[in-house]
Amino acid sequence: MEYLEDDSRIRIIKETFPSEIVSIIGSIFAGVILTILILPFESFAVLILMVPAILSLRGNISGPFIARTGKDLIIGDFNINTWLENVLATFFLSLITSILIAIISYFINLLFLKVGELSFSLFIAILLISNFFSLSISIPTSTFLNYIAFQFGLNVNNVVNPLMAAIDDFFSVFTFYITLLLLGVP
């Protein structure tokens, strides 16, 4: 029994450590790229206020999606119906949290920063659109990675979550920037 416990711990470390390294490096690069991309915007101070919440949102929403999909694969319950329920729940949670982030960011700007001329509706639009685009890329990617990891006998929770953290950071940065351009944010 002790052998199995040691083997399990070693396996967790072997599976998780490389994914965590990729996650850390990817997240750092995503932050640098985001800063470079949004620095020229007049409303930089307000936009940078939203970034930690957006990146945190991605992990907090995508993580449970990945875990639920992984669980369904492991127990043999993965099918289109459970996957679609998971997708809808993820989009709904993202919608609610995006609106909450917009409200909080808007009021922090009004109370403390008083920067830029971003309207309340623009705050909401930025977050809703960028998160919708990000999830539209993240969901199929994480589902694919879960499936591949499962097929190779890896624990999807050890491997996919950290990898998707970095991937989601890049998707979030890219979709945030594209959304700013599409909406003509100053």
KOLKOLPA-345963 format. One line per field, with one value per residue: residue in one letter; x, y, z of N, C-alpha, C in turn. Coordinates in pm, 1 decimal. Example, Ala and Ser with C-alpha at 12.3 -4.5 7.8 and 13.67 -1.06 7.14 Angstrom:
BEGIN
nuti <- A; S
nxx <- 1319.0; 1285.0
nyy <- -569.0; -225.0
nzz <- 780.0; 708.0
caxx <- 1230.0; 1367.0
cayy <- -450.0; -106.0
cazz <- 780.0; 714.0
cxx <- 1320.0; 1290.0
cyy <- -330.0; 3.0
czz <- 780.0; 787.0
***
This chain:
BEGIN
nuti <- M; E; Y; L; E; D; D; S; R; I; R; I; I; K; E; T; F; P; S; E; I; V; S; I; I; G; S; I; F; A; G; V; I; L; T; I; L; I; L; P; F; E; S; F; A; V; L; I; L; M; V; P; A; I; L; S; L; R; G; N; I; S; G; P; F; I; A; R; T; G; K; D; L; I; I; G; D; F; N; I; N; T; W; L; E; N; V; L; A; T; F; F; L; S; L; I; T; S; I; L; I; A; I; I; S; Y; F; I; N; L; L; F; L; K; V; G; E; L; S; F; S; L; F; I; A; I; L; L; I; S; N; F; F; S; L; S; I; S; I; P; T; S; T; F; L; N; Y; I; A; F; Q; F; G; L; N; V; N; N; V; V; N; P; L; M; A; A; I; D; D; F; F; S; V; F; T; F; Y; I; T; L; L; L; L; G; V; P
nxx <- 82.1; 194.2; 379.3; 215.5; 108.8; 339.4; 412.4; 191.8; 215.1; 458.5; 387.3; 195.0; 357.1; 534.1; 354.5; 235.3; 435.0; 585.4; 372.5; 299.9; 528.5; 518.6; 279.0; 344.2; 551.6; 415.6; 206.7; 348.5; 462.4; 223.0; 124.5; 323.1; 297.6; 32.7; 54.4; 223.2; 57.1; -171.8; -70.5; -44.6; -306.8; -525.4; -685.9; -547.3; -493.6; -744.7; -808.0; -603.9; -681.6; -889.0; -766.8; -638.2; -869.5; -998.0; -814.5; -809.7; -1073.6; -1085.7; -936.9; -1088.2; -1330.7; -1273.7; -1125.8; -1306.8; -1468.1; -1285.9; -1224.0; -1476.7; -1524.6; -1304.7; -1361.4; -1594.5; -1485.7; -1313.5; -1487.3; -1636.7; -1863.6; -1877.9; -2043.5; -2232.1; -2451.3; -2392.8; -2161.2; -2254.1; -2425.0; -2233.1; -2087.1; -2283.8; -2332.6; -2081.9; -2059.6; -2273.5; -2192.7; -1967.1; -2082.1; -2229.3; -2019.9; -1858.6; -2018.2; -2029.5; -1756.5; -1729.0; -1902.7; -1781.1; -1524.6; -1595.1; -1704.2; -1485.3; -1314.3; -1464.6; -1471.2; -1200.8; -993.4; -1083.3; -1035.7; -1018.5; -1280.0; -1462.8; -1767.8; -2028.4; -2164.5; -1971.1; -1773.2; -1909.5; -1954.8; -1690.2; -1596.1; -1790.4; -1780.4; -1505.4; -1470.3; -1657.3; -1547.6; -1302.6; -1381.1; -1496.3; -1281.4; -1133.6; -1293.0; -1331.5; -1057.9; -965.7; -1129.6; -1038.9; -767.0; -812.2; -924.0; -709.0; -507.3; -634.1; -650.0; -382.5; -343.5; -295.2; -351.4; -603.0; -664.2; -424.3; -262.8; -394.8; -527.0; -314.1; -179.6; -383.7; -417.5; -207.6; -256.9; -516.6; -461.6; -321.3; -523.5; -711.1; -572.6; -534.2; -804.4; -907.9; -760.8; -834.6; -1108.4; -1101.9; -1004.8; -1210.7; -1427.2; -1344.1; -1207.4; -1071.7
nyy <- -119.8; 124.2; 158.8; 214.5; 461.2; 625.3; 600.3; 722.1; 986.3; 1057.5; 1030.7; 1234.4; 1459.3; 1429.5; 1457.4; 1706.4; 1906.1; 1981.5; 2097.3; 2307.2; 2468.6; 2548.0; 2689.3; 2902.3; 3039.8; 3097.5; 3262.0; 3482.6; 3583.3; 3642.7; 3850.6; 4046.8; 4089.0; 4180.6; 4421.3; 4567.4; 4583.2; 4729.6; 4959.8; 5191.3; 5293.2; 5559.0; 5525.2; 5355.6; 5328.0; 5264.0; 5037.7; 4858.5; 4814.0; 4632.6; 4400.3; 4203.4; 4091.6; 3987.9; 3791.1; 3628.7; 3552.2; 3388.8; 3163.6; 3084.6; 3020.2; 2853.9; 2648.1; 2484.7; 2394.4; 2239.5; 2048.3; 1925.8; 1820.2; 1650.7; 1474.2; 1354.3; 1216.3; 1038.2; 881.7; 770.7; 898.5; 1089.4; 1271.6; 1423.5; 1562.8; 1606.7; 1751.9; 1980.1; 2089.6; 2157.7; 2345.9; 2547.6; 2619.1; 2720.7; 2941.5; 3094.5; 3147.3; 3298.0; 3517.5; 3638.4; 3694.6; 3860.6; 4087.7; 4165.7; 4223.2; 4439.0; 4628.4; 4669.8; 4759.8; 4990.8; 5153.1; 5173.8; 5316.6; 5555.0; 5644.1; 5651.9; 5666.4; 5823.6; 5841.4; 5875.7; 5844.5; 5634.7; 5483.6; 5337.0; 5136.5; 5069.8; 4954.1; 4721.4; 4605.9; 4561.4; 4364.3; 4157.1; 4089.0; 4029.7; 3815.3; 3632.1; 3577.5; 3470.7; 3240.0; 3100.1; 3007.5; 2881.0; 2671.6; 2461.6; 2403.1; 2322.4; 2100.7; 1932.6; 1899.9; 1773.2; 1532.8; 1426.0; 1403.5; 1219.6; 999.4; 930.8; 829.8; 1001.7; 1194.0; 1407.3; 1629.9; 1696.9; 1770.5; 1920.5; 2149.0; 2330.4; 2377.9; 2493.2; 2725.6; 2894.1; 2899.4; 3003.8; 3254.6; 3374.4; 3365.8; 3529.7; 3774.0; 3830.7; 3835.1; 4038.5; 4261.2; 4266.2; 4312.6; 4569.2; 4713.2; 4663.5; 4791.4; 5048.2; 5172.4; 5443.2
nzz <- 0.0; 79.9; -121.2; -342.7; -264.6; -260.6; -529.6; -644.8; -552.8; -671.2; -938.7; -962.0; -923.5; -1143.2; -1356.3; -1309.9; -1262.3; -1508.7; -1653.0; -1485.6; -1499.5; -1769.4; -1750.6; -1572.8; -1712.2; -1950.6; -1854.8; -1755.8; -1994.9; -2128.9; -1969.3; -2010.0; -2286.7; -2296.6; -2151.9; -2322.9; -2547.2; -2457.2; -2348.5; -2520.3; -2524.5; -2438.3; -2219.5; -2052.6; -1770.9; -1665.4; -1810.0; -1735.2; -1480.9; -1502.5; -1587.0; -1398.9; -1285.1; -1510.5; -1599.1; -1373.3; -1370.0; -1598.3; -1515.7; -1294.3; -1408.6; -1628.6; -1506.9; -1340.8; -1554.9; -1701.8; -1507.8; -1467.6; -1724.1; -1744.9; -1532.3; -1632.0; -1851.4; -1717.7; -1557.8; -1753.1; -1847.9; -2038.0; -2276.9; -2545.3; -2437.0; -2156.6; -2192.3; -2332.9; -2137.3; -1949.1; -2097.5; -2135.7; -1866.8; -1804.0; -1981.4; -1881.8; -1614.6; -1675.9; -1802.1; -1591.2; -1408.0; -1563.1; -1591.5; -1324.3; -1275.4; -1451.2; -1334.7; -1081.4; -1162.0; -1300.9; -1096.2; -920.8; -1083.9; -1109.4; -840.7; -750.4; -953.8; -1173.7; -1450.0; -1800.9; -2049.7; -2044.6; -2082.3; -1877.1; -2016.2; -2202.6; -2043.6; -1968.2; -2222.9; -2313.9; -2135.2; -2160.4; -2436.7; -2481.9; -2302.8; -2403.5; -2658.4; -2574.2; -2427.3; -2635.7; -2770.6; -2572.5; -2461.4; -2664.5; -2698.9; -2442.2; -2404.7; -2608.5; -2525.5; -2278.3; -2368.5; -2519.6; -2320.3; -2152.3; -2324.2; -2337.7; -2090.8; -1881.7; -1584.1; -1618.3; -1464.1; -1344.1; -1557.3; -1766.6; -1651.4; -1551.5; -1798.7; -1951.0; -1809.6; -1887.8; -2164.7; -2168.8; -2059.5; -2271.2; -2469.4; -2345.5; -2329.3; -2602.0; -2698.0; -2539.5; -2626.3; -2901.3; -2871.0; -2756.9; -2975.5; -3164.8; -3041.9; -3042.3; -2828.7; -2649.3
caxx <- 0.0; 282.4; 438.6; 117.0; 98.6; 459.3; 401.5; 88.9; 273.5; 559.6; 315.2; 134.8; 465.3; 581.6; 253.2; 198.7; 546.4; 608.9; 256.9; 308.5; 636.2; 461.0; 177.9; 410.1; 620.0; 311.7; 135.1; 437.5; 466.6; 91.9; 118.4; 411.7; 234.7; -84.9; 99.3; 272.5; -55.6; -267.9; -1.0; -74.3; -443.7; -542.8; -754.5; -462.9; -510.5; -871.8; -801.4; -517.4; -759.9; -972.8; -687.9; -627.8; -999.7; -1024.0; -729.2; -857.7; -1201.6; -1059.2; -899.4; -1197.9; -1439.8; -1221.8; -1081.7; -1415.9; -1508.8; -1187.1; -1240.6; -1600.9; -1504.6; -1211.6; -1434.3; -1683.0; -1401.7; -1259.8; -1592.1; -1704.8; -1993.0; -1862.9; -2129.7; -2264.5; -2545.6; -2324.0; -2066.4; -2329.9; -2466.8; -2111.7; -2058.7; -2383.9; -2306.1; -1959.3; -2092.6; -2360.9; -2107.9; -1881.3; -2168.6; -2257.4; -1897.3; -1814.0; -2099.0; -1984.4; -1625.0; -1752.9; -1962.1; -1679.2; -1421.3; -1652.0; -1715.6; -1350.0; -1266.3; -1537.1; -1437.5; -1059.6; -905.3; -1143.7; -955.7; -1081.9; -1421.0; -1530.1; -1902.7; -2063.1; -2197.2; -1845.9; -1712.8; -1983.0; -1929.0; -1551.8; -1583.9; -1875.4; -1731.9; -1374.4; -1487.5; -1726.6; -1447.0; -1204.2; -1442.4; -1521.5; -1155.7; -1088.9; -1373.4; -1290.1; -917.3; -953.1; -1194.5; -944.3; -653.1; -861.6; -938.8; -575.4; -442.6; -702.9; -610.4; -244.7; -341.9; -254.4; -459.3; -634.9; -663.2; -284.8; -195.3; -468.4; -553.2; -202.5; -155.3; -489.8; -399.4; -123.2; -327.7; -626.9; -405.5; -295.4; -652.4; -772.7; -498.0; -564.9; -944.8; -924.9; -705.1; -921.2; -1232.8; -1073.9; -997.2; -1344.3; -1515.5; -1285.9; -1176.0; -960.4
cayy <- 0.0; 240.6; 172.8; 280.2; 601.0; 693.8; 602.9; 820.5; 1119.2; 1080.6; 1050.0; 1368.1; 1555.5; 1415.4; 1508.2; 1844.4; 2000.9; 2043.4; 2181.0; 2428.9; 2551.1; 2608.9; 2784.6; 3020.6; 3112.2; 3149.0; 3371.9; 3598.7; 3637.9; 3701.0; 3979.1; 4140.5; 4120.5; 4263.8; 4555.4; 4632.3; 4609.4; 4830.4; 5080.2; 5310.5; 5341.6; 5671.8; 5475.3; 5247.9; 5312.4; 5196.4; 4904.6; 4773.4; 4784.3; 4516.2; 4284.4; 4093.2; 4026.0; 3910.0; 3672.6; 3544.9; 3497.3; 3278.8; 3046.3; 3042.8; 2965.9; 2743.5; 2538.4; 2390.5; 2332.2; 2135.8; 1942.5; 1851.7; 1743.1; 1543.4; 1376.4; 1279.7; 1123.0; 935.4; 788.0; 716.7; 964.2; 1200.4; 1265.4; 1557.8; 1630.4; 1657.7; 1853.8; 2102.5; 2146.5; 2216.3; 2465.6; 2649.8; 2665.5; 2800.5; 3070.4; 3168.9; 3197.8; 3401.9; 3633.7; 3701.7; 3750.1; 3972.3; 4204.4; 4206.0; 4287.6; 4569.0; 4718.3; 4703.7; 4840.7; 5121.7; 5232.9; 5204.3; 5426.7; 5677.1; 5686.9; 5671.3; 5701.1; 5930.8; 5844.8; 5839.0; 5871.6; 5508.5; 5476.9; 5212.3; 5035.4; 5027.0; 4860.2; 4594.7; 4550.0; 4512.5; 4238.7; 4052.4; 4047.3; 3963.2; 3685.6; 3543.4; 3533.7; 3387.0; 3109.4; 3032.6; 2941.1; 2801.3; 2550.9; 2350.6; 2369.1; 2244.3; 1971.4; 1854.9; 1862.2; 1672.7; 1405.5; 1376.1; 1361.5; 1098.2; 891.1; 892.1; 775.8; 1102.8; 1250.5; 1533.6; 1740.3; 1733.3; 1817.9; 2016.7; 2275.2; 2426.0; 2416.2; 2584.2; 2855.7; 2974.1; 2914.8; 3097.8; 3389.5; 3426.9; 3390.4; 3645.4; 3892.7; 3852.6; 3874.0; 4168.5; 4360.3; 4271.7; 4377.1; 4713.0; 4767.5; 4657.2; 4889.0; 5182.1; 5227.4; 5540.5
cazz <- 0.0; 86.9; -254.0; -428.3; -224.4; -309.7; -674.3; -677.9; -530.4; -775.1; -1064.3; -958.3; -945.2; -1281.3; -1449.3; -1282.6; -1264.6; -1640.8; -1688.1; -1405.0; -1555.6; -1890.4; -1704.3; -1516.6; -1820.5; -2040.1; -1789.9; -1752.7; -2130.9; -2158.8; -1900.0; -2079.8; -2416.2; -2269.9; -2115.2; -2445.3; -2636.8; -2410.2; -2303.3; -2600.9; -2508.2; -2345.4; -2100.0; -1998.8; -1625.1; -1639.4; -1870.4; -1654.5; -1361.6; -1530.8; -1628.7; -1302.1; -1269.8; -1632.3; -1597.4; -1264.8; -1416.3; -1690.5; -1438.0; -1206.9; -1489.5; -1710.0; -1420.6; -1315.0; -1681.6; -1731.1; -1407.4; -1494.9; -1846.8; -1709.2; -1450.3; -1721.4; -1927.5; -1628.2; -1513.4; -1870.7; -1863.8; -2132.4; -2395.2; -2596.0; -2346.6; -2037.6; -2237.7; -2361.7; -2008.4; -1892.9; -2178.2; -2102.5; -1729.9; -1809.1; -2043.2; -1790.4; -1506.8; -1732.7; -1824.7; -1461.9; -1349.7; -1647.7; -1554.3; -1191.0; -1291.3; -1515.4; -1235.0; -981.4; -1229.4; -1331.9; -973.8; -872.0; -1167.5; -1071.0; -704.9; -720.6; -1065.6; -1253.5; -1572.0; -1927.3; -2074.2; -2074.2; -2025.9; -1808.9; -2118.3; -2265.5; -1949.1; -1980.9; -2356.1; -2319.9; -2061.4; -2217.9; -2568.9; -2472.7; -2237.6; -2496.9; -2756.8; -2506.0; -2400.8; -2762.7; -2806.1; -2459.0; -2438.5; -2751.6; -2675.4; -2318.5; -2426.3; -2689.1; -2441.3; -2182.9; -2440.8; -2553.9; -2195.1; -2108.7; -2415.2; -2304.9; -1955.5; -1784.6; -1503.9; -1685.7; -1367.0; -1318.8; -1677.5; -1849.4; -1580.5; -1560.5; -1938.3; -1994.7; -1744.1; -1978.2; -2292.3; -2144.2; -2044.1; -2406.0; -2533.7; -2280.2; -2373.2; -2743.5; -2716.4; -2474.1; -2718.0; -3020.5; -2828.6; -2744.2; -3112.1; -3226.4; -2978.8; -3057.4; -2696.9; -2660.1
cxx <- 86.5; 346.8; 344.3; 104.6; 218.2; 453.7; 300.5; 142.2; 374.4; 491.8; 253.2; 241.2; 514.0; 482.5; 231.8; 313.5; 572.8; 494.7; 260.1; 416.5; 585.8; 360.2; 241.5; 474.7; 518.3; 237.8; 219.5; 443.5; 334.0; 77.9; 203.2; 349.4; 114.3; -45.0; 146.3; 156.0; -145.6; -202.9; -33.2; -216.4; -447.5; -602.5; -678.1; -489.1; -639.9; -867.5; -717.3; -586.1; -841.8; -893.5; -676.8; -759.9; -1032.3; -942.8; -770.8; -988.4; -1179.3; -1025.3; -1012.8; -1314.9; -1391.7; -1181.0; -1192.6; -1467.3; -1416.0; -1204.2; -1365.9; -1586.8; -1411.3; -1279.4; -1524.2; -1604.7; -1357.2; -1366.8; -1672.8; -1840.5; -1986.2; -1952.7; -2169.2; -2358.3; -2477.5; -2225.4; -2138.6; -2380.8; -2349.7; -2076.3; -2154.9; -2362.0; -2183.5; -1985.2; -2179.2; -2280.7; -2018.4; -1959.9; -2191.6; -2131.4; -1842.8; -1889.0; -2055.3; -1847.9; -1641.6; -1807.0; -1856.6; -1571.6; -1471.4; -1656.8; -1580.1; -1291.8; -1333.6; -1491.1; -1291.0; -975.1; -953.0; -1065.5; -1042.5; -1228.8; -1495.3; -1665.6; -1924.5; -2092.5; -2071.7; -1771.2; -1777.1; -1950.7; -1788.6; -1541.8; -1668.6; -1819.2; -1599.0; -1386.4; -1561.6; -1628.4; -1347.5; -1259.2; -1466.7; -1396.5; -1116.9; -1164.5; -1334.8; -1144.9; -901.3; -1020.0; -1100.9; -825.6; -692.3; -867.9; -802.6; -503.5; -502.9; -660.4; -467.9; -230.8; -295.1; -375.3; -487.9; -632.0; -521.0; -221.4; -267.5; -491.3; -436.2; -173.0; -258.5; -479.9; -316.9; -194.7; -441.3; -577.1; -379.2; -425.4; -717.3; -705.9; -536.2; -708.7; -975.2; -877.9; -793.2; -1052.7; -1214.6; -1068.2; -1135.0; -1438.7; -1462.6; -1256.1; -1058.1; -837.8
cyy <- 126.3; 266.9; 248.0; 428.3; 680.6; 707.9; 709.0; 962.2; 1154.1; 1105.9; 1189.9; 1473.8; 1550.3; 1474.3; 1658.3; 1941.9; 2061.6; 2136.2; 2312.6; 2523.2; 2622.5; 2716.4; 2913.8; 3103.7; 3174.5; 3268.0; 3498.7; 3664.0; 3703.6; 3837.7; 4085.2; 4184.0; 4211.5; 4406.9; 4632.2; 4670.6; 4722.4; 4958.7; 5203.7; 5367.6; 5455.0; 5625.3; 5359.4; 5222.9; 5239.1; 5053.4; 4809.4; 4734.7; 4656.2; 4388.0; 4174.6; 4017.8; 3939.3; 3781.2; 3576.6; 3476.5; 3377.5; 3152.2; 2992.6; 2983.1; 2843.6; 2623.5; 2438.5; 2322.1; 2215.3; 2018.5; 1859.2; 1765.9; 1625.1; 1433.8; 1289.9; 1178.6; 1006.6; 834.3; 730.5; 777.7; 1081.5; 1176.6; 1407.6; 1633.1; 1687.0; 1767.4; 1985.4; 2169.1; 2219.1; 2346.6; 2578.3; 2706.3; 2756.3; 2937.6; 3155.3; 3228.2; 3311.5; 3530.6; 3710.2; 3766.7; 3865.0; 4100.3; 4256.3; 4276.7; 4426.3; 4670.2; 4764.0; 4793.9; 4981.7; 5210.3; 5263.6; 5319.2; 5558.1; 5732.6; 5724.4; 5723.1; 5822.2; 5953.7; 5809.0; 5870.9; 5743.5; 5506.1; 5341.5; 5102.6; 4985.4; 4929.6; 4722.3; 4528.3; 4490.8; 4374.6; 4127.3; 3999.4; 3973.6; 3826.6; 3585.9; 3488.6; 3436.5; 3247.1; 3030.2; 2960.7; 2841.0; 2669.3; 2437.2; 2307.0; 2282.7; 2107.8; 1879.0; 1808.4; 1759.2; 1535.8; 1343.8; 1325.2; 1230.7; 978.5; 842.0; 843.6; 872.9; 1147.7; 1390.3; 1652.1; 1785.7; 1804.3; 1934.3; 2150.3; 2372.4; 2470.5; 2517.2; 2719.3; 2946.7; 3001.0; 3015.4; 3240.1; 3451.5; 3457.0; 3515.8; 3775.4; 3928.4; 3902.3; 4008.6; 4279.0; 4376.4; 4341.7; 4527.3; 4779.4; 4773.0; 4764.0; 5032.3; 5249.8; 5322.9; 5499.4
czz <- 0.0; -49.4; -347.1; -394.4; -274.6; -461.4; -718.6; -661.2; -637.7; -909.4; -1071.9; -986.7; -1089.3; -1381.5; -1432.7; -1303.5; -1402.9; -1683.5; -1611.6; -1457.0; -1681.1; -1851.6; -1654.2; -1626.6; -1915.1; -1981.8; -1782.1; -1891.1; -2169.1; -2093.2; -1967.3; -2212.2; -2396.1; -2236.8; -2238.1; -2536.7; -2588.5; -2359.8; -2387.4; -2583.3; -2407.0; -2213.0; -2034.9; -1850.4; -1590.1; -1693.0; -1785.8; -1523.8; -1380.2; -1551.4; -1523.1; -1285.1; -1391.1; -1631.1; -1486.8; -1303.8; -1506.7; -1614.7; -1353.2; -1283.8; -1568.0; -1625.5; -1389.4; -1442.3; -1714.2; -1634.8; -1434.2; -1620.4; -1820.2; -1628.9; -1538.0; -1805.7; -1840.1; -1588.5; -1629.9; -1897.5; -1961.6; -2253.4; -2432.2; -2501.1; -2223.0; -2076.3; -2265.1; -2234.0; -1942.1; -1966.3; -2141.7; -1961.8; -1727.7; -1870.8; -1950.6; -1674.5; -1555.2; -1755.6; -1694.3; -1404.6; -1432.2; -1611.7; -1416.3; -1197.3; -1352.1; -1414.8; -1134.3; -1042.8; -1256.8; -1206.8; -910.7; -952.9; -1128.6; -936.4; -685.5; -836.8; -1143.9; -1383.6; -1691.9; -1934.2; -2110.6; -2004.2; -1957.9; -1910.7; -2189.1; -2173.9; -1965.6; -2115.0; -2366.2; -2254.2; -2121.7; -2349.5; -2557.7; -2405.3; -2325.7; -2600.6; -2693.7; -2477.8; -2528.4; -2813.7; -2697.1; -2444.1; -2533.8; -2727.7; -2551.2; -2331.6; -2504.6; -2603.9; -2335.6; -2248.9; -2470.9; -2427.8; -2145.1; -2194.1; -2386.5; -2160.5; -1848.3; -1704.5; -1559.0; -1590.3; -1334.8; -1438.2; -1744.9; -1778.6; -1587.4; -1704.2; -1986.2; -1925.6; -1834.6; -2109.8; -2277.6; -2124.0; -2180.8; -2480.5; -2476.7; -2322.7; -2516.6; -2761.5; -2650.5; -2568.6; -2843.2; -2987.3; -2815.1; -2881.2; -3178.6; -3171.6; -2988.2; -2924.6; -2710.3; -2580.0
***
